[in-house]
């Protein structure tokens, strides 16, 4: 009978439970003829009769199930030789967690019980195929989804009872305090390219969000085991977002350097003008200094026309529409390009994360 799940430590891989183990066997040496109902059962001190010593086969500390707080130290005997003995206490067993879907993770742990004397003539059998939950106290973080009992043979013909517990985490707290803030921070992260460059807050804004991701990574490291098998999916998602945030800091610095060239009076290289013009056409940007031309209508520079009046005349083509673009236009196109690119990456990563969770849960 499972009374409560006291603690499940994912990092140390241990499960602490409060249990009551009801042992029943037949003692042919203690039987009598019951003349009335008052003589059908009585109790004897445990030290005066034979009792099996049950131990844990997967303990995290200490093998014996009995504890100092055990309040039942007597056996109950019936007139037909049936003996009933109850062991109660808190036990700590080893359990390998599955943190892949954290914080919507589910785990399966077992409590393996075996006879300490390793006697083949003592056969353990379960009276039922499930763990008793009549007196179970619900845990605030974990909910039991199912239980079952199995009998195994170990060390030759020694029987072992495995009491298996299936339970899952209640994800509401972690969804509100971990997953949603990370998603919102990721969305805020890409807005740095919308922030006006002359505000002077771009670098501090992007670095603040990057440090916030570092805080979340440290919080995850404190709660999850150092070696994950498999690795937590949320940890991968945060790592990708933190990498993206680091890249945004670099791109923000590069963007500000483009705007700074305007104040320094540096000429705009042709490659930057072409970049800004084509990005502007793709992303529907409007430049004040750019002429209204279609891309296909851009003529070749210094195109040679047929000769007239018996001489070759070389006419200069009209100026390309991007010839008057400045550093601010280049910076504007740069910001818009990386805003769209970062948004696409963010939506793809977030959609992939939730899709993987939904597929594994179903």
N, C-alpha and C positions, 0 to 999 in steps of 0.2 A: 504494500500500500504506500503510495506516494503522498506525503503530507504537504510538501512544498518544495519549490526550487528556490533555494536560498541565494545562490549566485552562480552565474555562468561567466567565467572569465575567459574571453576569447584570446587574450594575449598570453596567458599562462596555460591555456588549453585544459582547464579543470572545471568540473561541474560539482557543485556542492548541493546536496539534497538532504531533506529530512524524510526518513522512511520508517516504516514498521514492517518487519519481516515476520510473518506468521508461519511457524514450523509445526507440522502435524506428523506424527508417526505412531506406530503400534508397539507397545511394550508388553510382551507376553508375561513378564514377571510381576507386573502390577495389575491384577484383575481381581474382581470380587463379585459376589452376588448381591445385587441391589434389592433390598427388601422394601424400600419406599423411595420416593423422589428425593429425600434429603440425603440419601446415601449413594446417589449416582455419580457425584463428582466431588473432588476435594483438591486442595493445593498442597504442594510440597516445596521446600526450599530447593533451589537449583543445585546447591552443593551436595544434596543427598541423593540425587538421581543422575542417571546418564542423560546428557544432552549433547547434541552435535555442535561442534565448534565451527561456525561458518566464517569464512574470510572472503575478502574481495580479491578477484583475480586481475583487476585493473585499477589498483589504488593509486592515488596521487600522493598520499601520506598515510602510513599505518594500514595494516592488512585487516585487522579485526573490525567487525561491524559494531560490536558492543562498545559503548562509550561510558564515561564516568557518570554521565547524566541519565543513564538507563535506569528507569524507575521500576521495571518489571524484572524481578529476580526470582520468581517462582514459576513452577510448571503446574499446569492444570491437568489432572488425571480423571478419566472417565472409567466407569465400572467395567467396560468391555476392553480395556487396555489402551484406548486412544489417549495420546498425550498431545497437549497443545502448549506451545511455548512461543512467546512473542518477544522479538528483539526490536528495540526502537533506538533511534539515534541519528546523528548527522554524519554523513560520510562524504568523502572527497574522492572523486574518481577522475580518471583521465578521459578526455573527450576531444577528438580532432574536429575543429570547427570548419565550416564551409562559408567563407566570407566573400565569395565572388559577387553576390547580389546585395551586399551590405548597402543600405540599412534595411533591405527587405529580404534578409537572409533567413534560411531555415536550417536546422541542425538535427542530427540524429545521434544520440548518446545512449550508451548501454551501461548497466550496472551488472557486472559479472560476479556471480556468487558460486563458491565452490567449498567442498568439505575440506577442512584443514588437515585431516589425517590421510587424505589421498587413498581412502579405502574403497576398493571396487565393489564391496558388498553394500555400501551405502549409496543408494541410487536416489538422486534428486529428481522429483517430478513436480510440475506446476499444476495446481488445482484448477487454474483457469488460464486462458490464453491472452489475457490483458492485465495490466496493472490496475489495482483498485484505486479509484480517485474519489471515494465517498467523502473523505475528510481533507481533500486537497484545497489549499489556500492559493488563490490566483496570484501570480507574480505581476508586478506593475509593468515589467518590460517584456516578459515572455509569455506566450500562450501555447498550451499543449494542443497539438493537432492529431495526436494518435499515440497509442502504446501497444506493445505486444510482447510476448514472452516466448523464448526459444530455448531448447535443450540441446547442448552440444557435448561431444566427447573430447576430452583433452587428456594429455599424458597417458595415452593408452585407452583404458576403459573408464576413466574418471569422468563423472557427469558434472556438467556446469550449467547453471541457469543464467541466462542473459535476459535481463529486464530492459527492454528497449523503449526509449522515450523520443518521440518526434515533437519538436517544438519550433516555433518561429518567433521572430522579433516583431514587436508592435512598432511599425515604422513612423507613426505620426510625429513623434517628437523629433526624430532625426530628419524627417522630411522638411519640417518647418525651420529647424535650427541649423541644418547643414546643407541639404540639397537645394532648397529654394534660394538661400543667400548666394550660393555659388553660381546658380543660373542667372540671378539678377546681376551679380558682379560681372559675369562674363558679358552680359548685354551692355552694361555701363562701360565696359572696357573699350569697346569699339567706338563709343561716342567721343573719344578723345580727338578723332579726326574732324568732328563737327564743331568742336570748341574753337572759338576765334583765336587765331595765332597771336594777335596783339594783346590778348588778355593776360599773358604771362603765367598761366596756370597749367599749361599742357603737361610739362614735365612732372610737376608735383602730383597732378591728377593721375597720370599713368603709373608713377612709382608707388603711389598710395595703394592703388588696386593690386599691383604686383606684390606688395608686402602683405596685403590681406590674404592673397592666395597662399603665401608662405605660412601665415598663421594657421590657415585651414590644413595645410599639409602637416604641420607639427601636431595639430590636434588629432589628425588621423593616425599619425605615427604613434602617439601615446595610447591609443585605444586598440589598434590592430596589431597582430603579431608581426615581428620583424621579417619573418619568412612566410609568405602566403602561397598556399597550394590549393586552388589557383589564386592569382593576385586579385585583389579587390577591384571590381570594375569602376567603382567611384574614385578610387585612388588613381586609376589610369585617366579618368575623365578630368580630375583636378590637375594632374600632371600636364595633360595636353593644354588645358586652359592657362596654366601658369607659364608654359612655354610660349603660348600665343601672347600672353601679357608681356613677357620679356621681349618678344619680337616687336610688339607695339611700341615699347619704350624706345627701341633702336630706330624704328621708322619715324617716331615722333621727333626724335633729335634730328634725323635727316631732313624731315619736313621743315623744321624751324631754321635749319641752315639754308634752305632754299629761299625762304622769306628774307633771311638776313642778307643775302646777296643783293637784294634790291637796295638796301640802305648803303651797302658798300660800293654800289655803282658798277658792279661787274657786268660785263655783257653776257647775254643769254646764249649759250651754244646752240647750234642748229638742231642737235639731237634732242635737246630738252624742248625746243619749240615744237618739233614734230611730235614728240611724245605727248605734250599737252594738247595739241590740236586733235590728234587721233583719239585720245582718251576722252576729250570733250565731245567729239562727235558720237562716240559709242555710249557715253553716259549722259548725253543731252545737256552738256554744260554750255553756258552762254558767256563768251568773252567780250568785253567792251571793245577791245582793239582789233578783234578778228573780223575779217570780212565774211560775208555770207556766200560761201562757195560749197558746192558738193565736192566730195573727195575725188570723184571721177573727173571733175572739171579742172583739177589743178594742172596747169600746163607745165611743160618741161622748161627749165631755165635755159635762157640763151638758145632758143630753138632757131634753127636756120631755115629761112623762108626762100622760095624760088626767087631768082634774080629778076630785077626789073631795070629797064633802060640800059641794057647791056652791061650791067654791073651786079655783083653779088651784094645783096643788102642783108645784113645781119640785124634783126630786130630783137630787142629784149622783150620777153614775155611779160605779161602783167605780174606784179609782185604776188607771191604765194600768200594765201590768207593767214598763215601763221607768222608772217614776217614781223609783225608788230607786237607779238605776245611778249610779256615781261615775266619777271620772276614771280610776281604774285599770281599770275595766271598759271604758271608752271606749278607753284605750290598748291593752288586750288585744285588743279587736275590730279596732282599727286595725292592729296588728302582724299578726294572723292574715290580714286582708284583703290586705295588701301581700306577705305571705309567699306566699300562694296565687297572687297576680297575678304576682309575680316568677318563681315556679317555672314557671308556664305560659309566660311569655315566654322563659325560659331553655330549656325543653324544645323550644319551637317553633323558636327560632333554631338550636339545635344540630341538631335533626332536619332542618331545611331545609338547613343547611350540608352535612351528610353526604349528604343526598339529592342535592344538586346535584353533589357530587363523584362519587357512584356513577353518576349519569346520564351525566356527561361521560366517565367512564372506560369505560363500556360502549358 
